[in-house]
Amino acid sequence: MNIKKHIPNILTLLNLFCGCIAVVCIFNFKIEWAFFFVSLGIFFDFFDGFFARKFGVAGPLGVQLDSLADMVTSGFVPGAMMYSLLHSIEFQIRIATLNPYNSSEVFLLPFVGFIITLGACYRLANFNIDSRQTDSFIGLPTPANTLFIMSLPIIIKDFSFPTMAQMVAIKWILVAICIVSAYIMNAEIPLFSLKIKNFSFAKYKLQIGFLATSVIMIATLQFLAVPIIIISYVLLSVVNNMLVKK
């Protein structure tokens, strides 16, 4: 029995398992644990492809398994997190106005969070048939988008940065984030590759500089660094694309 050929698929299934645990954590209000298991799932997602290529066992089954696992960890989970966040904010607003239940819209707004899931589903399906995204990405990858979404409730809860926390806690800003999130995953925006194949500062100065800055931001800003890093990644890619065209 060739154990090596099963290792990538086992890692993919571990990614899926982590996504399932993250869902349970979300609906038990364990948002830090949800973030941890999503991050662990993304870790497994990175290495399943790595080992599939290393062992020469990449195949159509692995491709399908990978997309199905990502649909949970990087598709359903961020949608569920946004649903839970919007639901919590909506409930608090109604409590504050002494009208928690007397409304014809009864918590309909939180379902907007699943726009993220729909956008992720479309991206994952399109990614499998898009031959342009072998070494770099077009549109924001679903794992990066997921980390962005999963960091938001932690920023609100932590309140180390009160202005940012208050702004993120506005429900219409969250609705806008849902829409932009679904769009940016599927936008025709080439993002520079973070793969560094050899240590050449001249060739990879953008990647090295970005990664070094990201490490510093995580050390100093902690969870707040996550959305800043991802937004910066997209903006830097747009600027880089403009400079390359000139």
N, C-alpha and C positions, 0 to 999 in steps of 0.2 A: 504493500500500500504506500503510495507516494504522499507523505504527509505535507510536503511543501506546497502542493497544488491546492490544498484546502486552507492554508494559513490566510491568504487574502480574503476569502469568503468568510472565514471565522471572524476576522477583524471587522468586516462589513456588518456582520450580524451583531457584533458587540456595539457597533455604532448605533444600530437600530435599538438594541436593548437599552442603551444609555438614553436614547430619545424617549422610550417608553417610561423610564424612571423619571425623566425630567417632566413629563406630562403629569404624573402623579404628584410630584413635588409642587408644581404650579398650583394645582387645585387643592393642595394642602397648605398653601401660602408659605412654602419653603423656597423662596425665590433665589437665595444664595446657593442652595443645593441644586436647584434647577439649572442655574448658570454653570455650576461645576460639572454636572452630568452632560450638559450640552457641549461644554469645552472638551470633556473626555471623549464624547462621541465624535467630535470634529478631529480630535487627535487620531482616533482609530480610522476615520475616513481618509486622513492624509496617508497613513501608512498602509492601508489596504492596496492602494494603487502602486505605492512604492515597492512593496513586496511582490505584487503581481508582475511588475516589469522586471524586477531583480531575478525572480525565479523563472521568468519566461512562461508564465501560466495565464497571462491576460486572455480573456475570452468574452464572448457575448453574455454568458451567465453572470460573470462578475460585473459587467456593465449594467445589466438590469438590476441585480441585487443592490449595487451602489446607489442607483437612482431611487429605488424603493426605500432604502434605509434613509437616504437624505431627505426624502419626502416627509418622513416623520421627524427626524432630528432637526433638519433645517427648513422644514416646510410647515408642518402642523404645529410644532412646539412654539415657534415665534408667534404664530397666529393665535395660539391658545394663551400665550403670555400677554399679548396685546388685548385680547378679549378680557382676560382677568383684570388687567390694569384699568381698562375703560369701565368695566363693571364696578370695580371698587370706587373709582372716582365718581361715577354716576350715582352710586348709592350714597356716598358721602354728601354729595350736593343735595340730594333729596332729604337726607336726614337734617342737613343744615336749614333747609326751607320748611321743615316739619311736614313734608309731603313725600315720604319714601315710596309709597305704593300707588297712590291715587293718580294714575296717569295712563292714557291710552297707548303710550309708546313703550310701556313696561320693558325697560332695559333692552331696547332694540339697537341702540347705538353701539354697544360693545361688539356686535357681530361684524362691524366694519373691520375689526382686527383681522378677520380671516381673509381680507383682501391680500394680506401678506402671503398667506398660504396659497392662494390662487396664483399670485405672481411667481412664487417659488416653483409651483407645479409646472407652469408654462416654461420657465427657464430651464428646469431640469430636463424636460422633454426635448426642448430645442437644443440644449447642450449636447445631447446624445447624437444629434444628426448634423451638428455644426462642425465641420472639419477645420475651421479657422482657429479653434480654441485649444490647440494642442500644447503650445508653450506659454500662452498668455490668455487673458480673458477679455471677452467683450461683454460689458455689463457686469454689475457687481455679483461675485459668486454668492451662492446661498449661505454658506457657512459664515462669511463676513457679515452679511446682512443679519443673520441670526444673532451673532455676538452683539451687534449694534442694538437690536431690539431687546435682548435679554439683559443688557446693562441698564436700561432705562428705569425699571422699577427699583433697582438697587440704588441708583443715583437719587431717586426720590426719597427712598427710605433712609439712606445714610445722612442726607442733609448737610454734608460737610461743605457743600457749595450751595447755600440757600437760594441764591438767585436762579441758578441753573435748575435746581430741584423744583422750584415753584413754576418755572416756565415749562418744564417737561410735564408737569402735573396738570396742565391745562388740556382739557379733553379735545378741543378743536386742533391744538397743535399735534396731539397724538393721531387724530384722524388724518391730518396732512402728512404725518410721517408714514402712515399706512399706505397712502396713495403714492407718495414719492418712492417709498421702499419697493413697491411692486413695479413701478416704472423703471427705477434705476437698475434693477436686476435684469431687465430685458431691453435696456436702451443700447443703441449701437455706439457705445463708448468704449474704445479699446483701453484697457488698463495695463500699465506696464507690469511685466513679469517680476515676481520676487525671487525667482530661481537664480541663484548665483552658481554657475557651473565651474568657474575658476576664479581665484582671488586676484582680480585685476581692478584696482580702484578706478582707473581711467575708464574702463568699460562699464563697470557697475557702480559708479559713484552715486547715482540716483538711488539705487536699491540699498546700498550700504548706508548712505546718509539717512534714508527713510527708516530702515530697521534700527539703526543706532538711536535715532530720535524717538522712535516708538518705545524702545526699552527704557529710556530716560523718563518719558511721560508716564509709563506704567508704574515706575518706581516712585514717582512724585505725586501723580494724580490718582493712581489706583483705578477704580472702575470708571471714573470720569474720563480716563484716557481712551477707553474703548471706542466710544462714538467719535471722539476727536480724531483718533488715528484713522478710522474708516472713512470719515468725511474728507480728511486730508489726502488719503490715498486716491479717492475719486478726483478731487480737485487738482492734485499734482499730475494725475494722468491726463486730465483735460489740457492743462498747461503744457505738459510734455508733448502731447499730440500736436498742439499748435506750433511749438518750436520746431518739431521735426518736419512739419509741412513747409516751413519757411525756407 
